[in-house]
Amino acid sequence: MDLGKAAAQVSTKLNTASTLVRVGVLRPHRPDRLLRTGLALLRWGPTPAAGYMASTARFPDEVAIIDDSGTLTFREVHERSNALAHALADEGVGVGDGVAIMCRNHRGFIEATIAASKLGANGIFLNTAFSGPQLADVARREGPRVIVYDEEFEDVLEEAGEGRLRIVAWHEPGESDALRSLDDIVLTGDRSDLSPPSSRGKAILLTSGTTGTPKGASRSQPRSLDPAATLLSRIPLRAREKTMIAAPLFHTWGFAHFTLGMSLSSTVVLSRRFEPEAILSLTARHQCSALVVVPVMLQRILELDDEALRRYDLSELRVVPVSGSALPSAVARRWMDLFGENLYNLYGSTEVAWATIATPEDLRAAPGTAGKAPRGTAVRIYDDAGRPVPAGQSGRIFVGNEMQFEGYTGGGGKDLIDGLMSTGDVGHFDAEGRLFIDGRDDDMIISGGENVFPGEVEDLLDGHDAIAEVTVFGVADEEFGERLAAVVVRRPGAELDADDVRQFVKRNLAGYKVPRDVDFVDELPRTATGKVLKRVLRPR
């Protein structure tokens, strides 16, 4: 082995161990519990199955999940997922088979994910906002043997579920028409331990489907705890604390914190539906130290009146990790002004996992930044000819880390340069090495010969006192080729017209960045993870 590579690997392991000690993952325990923990990791690897086995060995009677149905200990989660895994095995589910999961944030999502892991099956995580045709396309491509779902999705899954075993993970209190429910299985099933599968299952996360059929991004389970340590080196989560995961668990960001929570033996607090004040209430009531969100959730919380924002004691809240779409700088500033320096913005994608992380210090010093790459991650910017560009110059963003995906399950992948993978975005570094996202590489418009990224205009307008939300995009123009159009949501009671919007942009940006079309709507159409569906707004 190359000596330089060997030295780098040793350094990585030392840094991982140091980080895990600092955050409390590695700490003294009774010898018998340490032995059971070590055996679980040795036999099962760093998988969801092993995560809950290890936590059960160390903290069997401590609370693992708090959700709308109550609480479960680590032992209960382990035994309930055993029962589900045995039931799935009896139906022929095994190594490499697909287990599709379409659940909101509750214990059923976690139990189904762990059960699939215990069988070496692939977890296929379905977006709860997908349409029937989208789900049918995904099911045809991925071919799951079983679908675990919330009963509210029965109708939309009708075509996708044809010929497949279906298990209801959640139904409203009272009678259910479900033929088979997860609760019935885990209450009456075999709770004994299983043997490790011959190979580990994969996590198949789906792209948002904003432009058509969602793609499946296949990612193997990590080979070690190095990826978890990488994130923990920049986001100061701690072992055995409580984390409110408001971001959807099926989304890359919510799923990442579910897996981080396993490494930390965290108590995970979940709510099936996102209601801004309810999330604040749960975070305060359970004294959560972390609140995991996507940017639009922060916006919705900050739209609450001052009385509601002051009503809840969030003094235990140390870390608010946010990702999933662009974080407006005005939102970041207002959040930290109200709740302290606890905001951590991660930039990444379903395909590359993470790229950079902005700390509160970064967000204060350079509003709008996506931050810097954590240890073990390479981020470079190339021009269209594949040449690196200097700081300050925009280009295509490429990322390399241990967790980038293996390719789309339907075939194909992302562009690669020097072993690094394209994120599909354009950006630039500042003089301090902080990354800024200029926009999607297919969002840039050319208006009258000038290159314009809508994101810059959006970020400016997000800071306007009368604007609650805004999106900007290009539309065809006979004279200029393309022109900018803005769709705006006014704040309640605000007086704002199209000329006000144009004049605000003109005072702050170059004239060619002023939207010529300005429309007002009551709300912007979004995906379940908060991304604006611009295709719905564009003229047809």
MOWOLIN-V461036 format. One record per backbone hydrogen bond with DSSP energy under -1.0 kcal/mol. CO is the residue of the C=O (numbers start at 1). NH is the residue of the N-H. E is the energy in kcal/mol with one decimal. If there is no record, write none. Layout:
co=[CO	CO]
nh=[NH	NH]
e=[E	E]
This chain:
co=[2	3	4	5	6	7	8	9	10	11	12	13	14	15	16	17	18	19	20	20	23	30	31	32	33	34	35	36	37	38	39	40	41	45	47	48	49	50	51	52	53	54	55	59	60	62	64	65	66	67	70	72	72	73	74	75	76	77	78	79	80	81	82	83	84	85	86	88	89	94	97	98	98	99	100	101	102	104	106	106	107	108	109	110	111	112	113	114	116	120	122	123	124	127	131	132	133	134	135	136	137	138	139	145	146	147	148	149	150	151	153	155	157	159	161	165	167	168	170	180	181	182	183	184	185	202	203	204	205	209	215	216	217	218	219	225	226	227	228	229	231	231	235	241	242	242	243	244	248	251	252	253	254	255	256	257	258	259	260	261	264	267	268	269	275	276	277	278	279	280	281	282	283	284	289	289	290	292	292	293	294	294	295	296	297	298	301	305	306	314	319	320	321	322	328	329	330	331	332	333	334	335	336	340	342	344	345	347	347	349	351	353	356	357	358	359	360	361	362	366	371	372	374	378	380	381	382	383	387	390	395	396	397	398	399	400	407	408	412	415	417	420	421	424	425	426	426	427	428	429	430	434	435	436	439	440	445	447	450	452	453	454	455	456	457	458	460	461	464	466	469	471	473	475	477	480	480	481	483	484	484	485	486	487	488	489	489	491	497	498	499	500	501	502	503	505	505	510	511	517	519	525	527	531	532	533	534]
nh=[6	7	8	9	10	11	12	13	14	15	16	17	18	19	20	21	22	23	25	26	239	34	35	36	37	38	39	40	41	42	43	44	45	47	51	52	53	54	55	56	57	58	59	62	75	74	268	72	270	70	67	64	65	77	78	79	80	81	82	83	84	85	86	87	88	89	90	93	92	97	122	145	146	124	148	126	150	106	109	110	111	112	113	114	115	116	117	118	121	96	99	204	101	130	135	136	137	138	139	140	141	142	143	165	100	167	102	169	153	154	157	158	161	162	164	147	149	182	151	168	185	186	187	188	189	123	219	125	217	212	207	409	205	406	203	229	230	231	232	233	234	235	237	267	289	290	269	292	251	255	256	257	258	259	260	261	262	263	264	266	240	243	66	245	279	280	281	282	283	284	285	286	288	287	318	319	244	246	247	323	297	298	299	300	301	302	304	309	310	317	291	344	293	346	332	333	334	335	336	337	338	339	340	342	320	322	358	355	356	353	405	349	347	372	345	363	364	365	366	369	435	357	377	400	398	389	396	386	383	393	427	382	423	380	421	378	218	411	408	422	420	417	399	441	397	438	439	395	436	392	433	430	370	428	426	443	452	450	447	445	456	458	459	460	461	462	463	464	467	491	489	487	485	483	481	448	482	477	475	516	517	473	519	471	521	468	469	494	501	502	503	504	505	506	507	508	509	513	514	486	488	533	530	527	534	536	538]
e=[-2.5	-2.6	-2.0	-2.2	-2.3	-2.4	-2.4	-2.2	-2.3	-2.5	-2.6	-2.6	-2.6	-2.6	-2.6	-2.1	-2.3	-2.3	-1.8	-1.6	-3.1	-2.3	-2.3	-2.0	-2.3	-2.7	-2.5	-2.1	-2.2	-2.4	-2.7	-2.5	-1.8	-2.3	-2.6	-1.8	-1.6	-3.2	-1.8	-2.0	-2.1	-1.6	-3.6	-1.5	-2.2	-1.8	-2.8	-2.0	-3.0	-1.7	-2.7	-3.1	-1.9	-2.4	-2.4	-2.6	-2.8	-2.4	-1.6	-2.1	-2.0	-2.5	-2.7	-2.1	-2.4	-2.6	-2.3	-2.3	-1.9	-2.0	-3.6	-2.3	-1.2	-2.5	-3.1	-2.6	-1.8	-1.1	-1.1	-1.0	-3.0	-2.4	-2.0	-2.5	-2.4	-2.3	-1.9	-2.3	-2.6	-2.5	-3.0	-3.2	-3.0	-1.7	-2.5	-2.5	-2.2	-2.4	-2.7	-2.2	-2.0	-3.1	-2.4	-1.7	-2.5	-2.6	-3.1	-3.3	-2.5	-2.0	-1.7	-1.6	-2.8	-1.2	-2.1	-2.5	-2.4	-3.2	-3.2	-2.4	-1.7	-2.6	-2.0	-1.5	-1.9	-2.1	-1.9	-2.1	-3.5	-1.1	-2.6	-2.5	-1.9	-2.8	-2.5	-2.2	-2.2	-1.8	-2.4	-1.4	-1.4	-2.6	-2.5	-2.2	-2.0	-1.3	-3.0	-3.0	-1.2	-3.1	-2.1	-1.6	-1.7	-2.3	-2.5	-2.2	-1.3	-1.7	-2.0	-2.6	-2.4	-2.6	-2.6	-2.1	-2.5	-1.8	-2.6	-2.7	-2.5	-2.3	-3.1	-2.3	-2.4	-1.2	-1.8	-2.2	-2.9	-2.0	-1.6	-1.1	-1.6	-1.1	-2.0	-2.3	-2.3	-2.6	-1.8	-2.1	-1.6	-1.6	-1.9	-2.1	-2.1	-2.7	-2.1	-2.4	-2.2	-2.5	-2.2	-2.4	-1.8	-3.2	-1.9	-2.1	-3.4	-2.9	-3.1	-2.5	-1.5	-1.8	-3.5	-1.8	-2.7	-1.7	-2.1	-2.4	-1.9	-2.5	-2.9	-2.0	-3.0	-2.7	-1.6	-2.3	-2.8	-2.1	-2.7	-2.2	-2.7	-1.9	-2.6	-2.3	-2.2	-2.4	-3.4	-2.5	-1.7	-2.0	-2.3	-2.6	-2.4	-2.2	-2.8	-2.7	-2.4	-2.5	-1.6	-1.9	-2.6	-2.2	-1.9	-2.1	-3.5	-2.1	-3.4	-1.7	-2.6	-1.6	-2.5	-2.5	-1.3	-2.6	-2.6	-1.7	-2.5	-2.3	-1.3	-1.8	-1.5	-2.6	-2.9	-2.7	-2.8	-2.3	-1.7	-2.3	-1.2	-1.8	-2.4	-1.6	-1.6	-2.2	-2.6	-2.0	-2.4	-2.9	-1.4	-2.4	-1.7	-2.4	-2.7	-2.0	-2.0	-2.6	-2.0	-1.0	-2.8	-2.1	-1.6	-2.9	-3.0	-2.8	-1.8	-2.4	-1.6	-1.1	-1.8]
